[in-house]
Amino acid sequence: MLKHFFKVIFVLVPFLVLSQKQTSKDVNNQTQTWFSLNNNIKINEHWSLLADFHIRKNDFLDNESFYFVRSGIGYSPNSKVFFVAGYAHMWLAPTKPEWNIFSNENRFYQQAQLSSKIGNVSVLQRVRNEQRWQEMIVNDEKTGANRFTNRVRYLLSFNIPIFRKSTMPSLIVSDEVLIHFGKEVIYNTFDQNRIFIGMKQCINPKLSFDFGYMNVYQQKYSGFQYDSNHTLRLFFYYNTSINALTHFKLHESGDE
């Protein structure tokens, strides 16, 4: 049943993206760096606690983009399926250098994740639904109002072994499409596309990281303005267990 659900999402997402009204594009290219620490704490064979922390910088390392924390509780009925629900908070930096006020975003989320194999290639599919309350800032002043959107995300990721030894790096290729809905979402049901290519390396049985290039292509609320963020990404994944007898698999939380 869950496999069929992921197949339907995979087919529908391109049509939803292409259905947007086509207009002339104003694309802003910029460089970013994105760091994160993603933690998975196993309680027992089925239940986990998750805690992630993200920092993203604009103009490589010069300017702030956002700070982000996410927590959740996960349930895994078997080794292939993983469900998570939780809360997240973002502090979004002002968009102009002369402004000082950060915008807050409160977010609840639910996700379903499916792991599978094609030969020796590990495949990860994830659907995440988010309810987002974004604080509205006008001319560097808080308005007391929030913009509500519901966002749906679909991630498809491939972990491709390059070397025979498991201690050597593997190749990661992934793409995630994000679409959102809400009263104020008029011109940009398509929100973002994130494509990543890089390497994954295990440091020890509990700690690993991936490092590489990500392009975050985002449509703004105007419908014709876009950001193309050329991003250097470094994500760490830490896995541990409260019970020494409980086995865990490597945690891949994904992006903010």
CORZIRA-V320407 format. One record per residue. N is the residue number from 1. SS is DSSP state (H for helix, E for strand, L for the rest). OMEGA is omega in whole degrees, 0 to 359 (* if undefined). D_FIRST is the distance of its C-alpha to the first C-alpha in Angstrom with 2 decimals. Layout:
BEGIN
N|SS|OMEGA|D_FIRST / N|SS|OMEGA|D_FIRST
END
This chain:
BEGIN
1|L|181|0.00 / 2|H|179|3.80 / 3|H|179|5.46 / 4|H|178|5.29 / 5|H|179|6.42 / 6|H|178|8.96 / 7|H|179|10.08 / 8|H|178|10.91 / 9|H|182|12.77 / 10|H|180|14.52 / 11|H|187|15.80 / 12|H|187|16.89 / 13|H|179|18.75 / 14|H|179|21.62 / 15|H|178|22.31 / 16|H|179|22.61 / 17|H|183|24.98 / 18|H|182|27.05 / 19|L|179|27.44 / 20|L|179|29.78 / 21|L|183|33.42 / 22|L|177|35.29 / 23|L|176|38.52 / 24|L|187|40.94 / 25|L|171|39.68 / 26|E|188|41.62 / 27|E|177|40.11 / 28|E|178|41.29 / 29|E|177|40.98 / 30|E|179|41.28 / 31|E|181|40.81 / 32|E|165|38.93 / 33|E|185|38.24 / 34|E|179|35.22 / 35|E|174|35.25 / 36|E|171|32.80 / 37|E|185|32.36 / 38|E|187|28.84 / 39|E|176|28.85 / 40|E|182|26.28 / 41|E|181|27.81 / 42|E|175|26.00 / 43|L|175|26.94 / 44|L|185|25.35 / 45|L|185|22.52 / 46|L|189|19.85 / 47|E|180|21.71 / 48|E|169|23.34 / 49|E|181|25.69 / 50|E|178|25.70 / 51|E|182|28.77 / 52|E|175|29.43 / 53|E|184|32.66 / 54|E|170|33.22 / 55|E|175|36.44 / 56|E|181|36.74 / 57|E|174|40.15 / 58|E|180|41.47 / 59|L|184|44.20 / 60|L|179|43.12 / 61|L|191|44.39 / 62|L|189|46.94 / 63|E|181|45.18 / 64|E|173|42.52 / 65|E|174|39.18 / 66|E|167|37.20 / 67|E|189|36.60 / 68|E|174|33.17 / 69|E|181|31.86 / 70|E|176|28.37 / 71|E|180|27.38 / 72|E|173|24.20 / 73|E|185|22.66 / 74|E|177|19.63 / 75|E|181|17.38 / 76|L|179|15.75 / 77|L|177|14.04 / 78|L|187|14.44 / 79|L|184|16.08 / 80|L|187|13.22 / 81|E|182|11.64 / 82|E|177|14.15 / 83|E|180|14.45 / 84|E|170|17.87 / 85|E|182|19.98 / 86|E|184|23.65 / 87|E|178|26.77 / 88|E|178|28.65 / 89|E|179|32.10 / 90|E|170|33.74 / 91|E|186|37.45 / 92|E|183|37.86 / 93|L|177|41.27 / 94|L|186|43.57 / 95|L|178|43.44 / 96|L|185|47.25 / 97|L|181|49.48 / 98|L|179|51.96 / 99|L|186|49.38 / 100|L|189|48.62 / 101|L|173|46.04 / 102|L|176|42.49 / 103|E|179|39.69 / 104|E|173|37.31 / 105|E|173|33.60 / 106|E|188|31.58 / 107|E|166|27.83 / 108|E|182|24.90 / 109|E|175|21.50 / 110|E|180|17.89 / 111|E|173|15.56 / 112|E|186|12.32 / 113|E|181|12.98 / 114|E|177|11.48 / 115|E|180|14.21 / 116|E|181|14.53 / 117|E|167|17.57 / 118|E|189|19.16 / 119|L|177|22.30 / 120|L|179|24.04 / 121|E|177|22.53 / 122|E|182|20.24 / 123|E|178|17.59 / 124|E|173|16.50 / 125|E|182|14.21 / 126|E|171|14.61 / 127|E|179|14.21 / 128|E|176|17.07 / 129|E|184|18.40 / 130|E|171|22.13 / 131|E|191|24.73 / 132|E|173|28.08 / 133|E|185|31.64 / 134|E|179|34.06 / 135|E|182|37.75 / 136|E|179|39.90 / 137|E|179|43.07 / 138|E|180|45.81 / 139|L|176|48.83 / 140|L|177|48.16 / 141|E|177|48.14 / 142|E|181|45.50 / 143|E|185|44.94 / 144|E|181|43.29 / 145|E|178|40.39 / 146|E|173|36.75 / 147|E|179|34.37 / 148|E|173|30.88 / 149|E|173|27.90 / 150|E|185|24.14 / 151|E|178|22.76 / 152|E|183|19.34 / 153|E|175|19.13 / 154|E|180|17.04 / 155|E|173|18.26 / 156|E|186|18.04 / 157|E|179|20.34 / 158|E|174|21.79 / 159|E|190|24.01 / 160|E|177|26.32 / 161|E|177|28.88 / 162|L|182|32.34 / 163|L|179|34.43 / 164|L|181|34.16 / 165|L|180|34.98 / 166|L|179|32.17 / 167|L|180|34.85 / 168|L|182|35.32 / 169|L|172|33.54 / 170|E|181|30.38 / 171|E|177|29.54 / 172|E|173|26.99 / 173|E|182|25.88 / 174|E|174|23.55 / 175|E|178|23.08 / 176|E|177|21.89 / 177|E|181|22.04 / 178|E|175|22.86 / 179|E|181|23.24 / 180|E|186|24.69 / 181|E|178|25.73 / 182|L|183|28.64 / 183|L|182|31.94 / 184|L|177|33.80 / 185|L|185|31.32 / 186|L|188|33.05 / 187|L|187|33.51 / 188|L|171|30.89 / 189|L|169|27.30 / 190|E|180|26.80 / 191|E|185|27.79 / 192|E|164|27.60 / 193|E|182|26.56 / 194|E|178|26.96 / 195|E|184|27.37 / 196|E|171|28.42 / 197|E|183|30.02 / 198|E|181|31.64 / 199|E|174|32.01 / 200|E|183|30.44 / 201|E|173|32.77 / 202|E|177|32.55 / 203|E|174|35.76 / 204|E|184|35.11 / 205|L|183|32.20 / 206|L|188|31.76 / 207|E|176|32.63 / 208|E|176|31.53 / 209|E|166|31.89 / 210|E|186|30.99 / 211|E|179|33.69 / 212|E|183|33.91 / 213|E|174|34.03 / 214|E|170|31.74 / 215|E|177|32.30 / 216|E|182|31.27 / 217|E|189|31.74 / 218|E|175|31.85 / 219|E|181|32.80 / 220|L|185|35.12 / 221|L|179|35.33 / 222|L|180|38.13 / 223|L|181|35.80 / 224|L|178|38.28 / 225|E|183|38.78 / 226|E|168|36.62 / 227|E|171|36.78 / 228|E|187|36.18 / 229|E|178|36.21 / 230|E|198|37.04 / 231|E|170|35.88 / 232|E|189|36.77 / 233|E|175|33.94 / 234|E|181|34.31 / 235|E|174|31.55 / 236|E|180|32.03 / 237|E|180|29.36 / 238|E|182|30.60 / 239|E|177|28.72 / 240|E|183|30.32 / 241|E|175|29.85 / 242|L|180|31.78 / 243|L|183|31.63 / 244|L|181|33.10 / 245|L|182|31.04 / 246|L|179|27.68 / 247|L|177|26.16 / 248|L|174|24.66 / 249|L|184|23.19 / 250|L|182|24.55 / 251|L|174|23.58 / 252|L|186|22.82 / 253|L|184|23.07 / 254|L|190|23.68 / 255|L|180|26.03 / 256|L|*|27.39
END
